[in-house]
Amino acid sequence: MYDKEETGAKNEKAIERSKQRALNSSLISELVHESTDSPMEVSHHSNLKSKVLRDQEDRNRFEEEYMTRVMVSKKQRSQERRNLQRSELDTISKFGNIGALEDVHETMQKKKSKGKGRLNKRLKHKKRKFK
């Protein structure tokens, strides 16, 4: 009896987490923003992008405070550019599992294969023809 309650609670928590993960997807958040008139919420989900932006803000704050320019090496600039590009590509290509938004509670399972597959069947037929 205790196990059933525990597994039920775990399943509910897993469903809530998957719904939250799906809602945090950048694609879904853009669609929600387009469909509603609410103000856009600005946040940075990517760790790389937030780190680069934080470093740039710190650099700007230091430059303004001490009235000097901070030299940024070519290597550091290229690294920042690569990190920004990588984080943008990650947010664009990451759709997440939006099945939770459609109230699909079934767990995703791998389908069992029905034999060795199509390729092996073709090879068997070719072997028979040559014999």
C-alpha positions as CSV (number, residue, x, y, z in Angstrom):
1,M,0.0,0.0,0.0
2,Y,2.8,2.4,0.8
3,D,4.6,1.6,-2.4
4,K,1.5,2.5,-4.5
5,E,1.2,5.9,-2.8
6,E,4.9,6.5,-3.2
7,T,4.9,5.6,-6.9
8,G,1.7,7.7,-7.5
9,A,3.4,10.7,-5.9
10,K,6.5,10.1,-7.9
11,N,4.5,9.9,-11.1
12,E,2.7,13.2,-10.3
13,K,6.0,14.9,-9.6
14,A,7.4,13.6,-12.8
15,I,4.4,14.9,-14.8
16,E,4.6,18.3,-13.1
17,R,8.4,18.5,-13.9
18,S,7.8,17.5,-17.5
19,K,5.0,20.2,-17.9
20,Q,7.3,22.8,-16.4
21,R,10.2,21.7,-18.7
22,A,7.9,22.0,-21.7
23,L,6.7,25.4,-20.6
24,N,10.3,26.6,-20.3
25,S,11.0,25.7,-23.8
26,S,12.0,28.7,-25.9
27,L,9.6,27.8,-28.7
28,I,6.6,27.5,-26.4
29,S,7.4,30.7,-24.6
30,E,7.6,32.6,-27.9
31,L,4.3,31.2,-29.0
32,V,2.7,32.2,-25.7
33,H,4.2,35.6,-25.9
34,E,2.8,36.1,-29.5
35,S,-0.7,34.9,-28.5
36,T,-1.1,37.1,-25.4
37,D,-0.8,40.8,-24.7
38,S,1.3,40.4,-21.6
39,P,4.7,42.1,-21.4
40,M,7.6,40.0,-22.4
41,E,9.7,38.5,-19.6
42,V,13.4,38.9,-20.1
43,S,15.6,36.1,-18.8
44,H,18.6,34.1,-20.0
45,H,18.2,30.4,-19.8
46,S,21.7,29.6,-21.2
47,N,24.6,29.4,-18.8
48,L,27.1,30.4,-21.5
49,K,25.2,33.4,-22.6
50,S,24.5,34.6,-19.1
51,K,28.2,34.2,-18.2
52,V,29.3,36.2,-21.3
53,L,26.8,39.0,-20.6
54,R,27.8,39.1,-16.9
55,D,31.5,39.5,-17.9
56,Q,30.6,42.3,-20.4
57,E,28.6,44.1,-17.7
58,D,31.4,43.8,-15.2
59,R,33.9,45.1,-17.8
60,N,31.6,48.1,-18.6
61,R,31.1,48.9,-14.9
62,F,34.9,48.8,-14.3
63,E,35.6,51.0,-17.4
64,E,33.0,53.6,-16.3
65,E,34.2,53.5,-12.7
66,Y,37.9,54.0,-13.4
67,M,37.6,55.9,-16.7
68,T,39.8,53.5,-18.5
69,R,39.5,51.0,-21.3
70,V,40.0,47.3,-20.6
71,M,41.9,45.5,-23.3
72,V,40.1,42.3,-24.4
73,S,42.3,39.8,-26.1
74,K,41.5,38.4,-29.5
75,K,41.2,35.0,-28.0
76,Q,38.8,36.2,-25.4
77,R,36.6,38.0,-27.9
78,S,36.4,34.9,-30.2
79,Q,35.6,32.7,-27.2
80,E,32.7,35.1,-26.2
81,R,31.4,35.1,-29.8
82,R,31.6,31.3,-30.0
83,N,29.8,30.9,-26.6
84,L,27.0,33.4,-27.7
85,Q,26.5,31.5,-31.0
86,R,26.5,28.2,-29.3
87,S,23.9,29.3,-26.7
88,E,21.7,30.8,-29.5
89,L,21.9,27.6,-31.5
90,D,21.0,25.5,-28.4
91,T,17.9,27.6,-27.7
92,I,16.8,27.5,-31.3
93,S,17.2,23.8,-31.8
94,K,15.9,22.8,-28.4
95,F,12.2,22.0,-28.6
96,G,11.9,19.9,-25.5
97,N,9.2,17.4,-24.9
98,I,5.9,19.3,-25.3
99,G,3.8,16.1,-24.9
100,A,3.2,17.2,-21.3
101,L,1.3,20.2,-22.5
102,E,-1.2,17.9,-24.3
103,D,-1.9,15.9,-21.1
104,V,-0.2,12.9,-22.5
105,H,0.7,10.9,-19.3
106,E,2.1,7.8,-21.1
107,T,5.7,7.1,-20.6
108,M,7.8,7.0,-23.7
109,Q,9.1,3.5,-24.3
110,K,11.3,2.1,-27.0
111,K,9.5,-0.1,-29.5
112,K,10.7,-3.7,-29.7
113,S,12.3,-4.6,-33.0
114,K,10.6,-7.3,-35.0
115,G,13.6,-9.4,-36.0
116,K,16.9,-8.3,-37.5
117,G,15.5,-5.5,-39.6
118,R,15.0,-4.6,-43.2
119,L,18.7,-4.5,-44.2
120,N,19.4,-8.0,-43.1
121,K,16.4,-9.3,-45.0
122,R,17.7,-7.7,-48.2
123,L,21.1,-9.1,-47.7
124,K,19.6,-12.6,-47.3
125,H,17.7,-12.3,-50.6
126,K,20.9,-11.1,-52.4
127,K,22.8,-14.1,-51.0
128,R,20.2,-16.5,-52.2
129,K,20.3,-15.1,-55.7
130,F,24.1,-15.5,-56.1
131,K,24.1,-19.1,-54.9
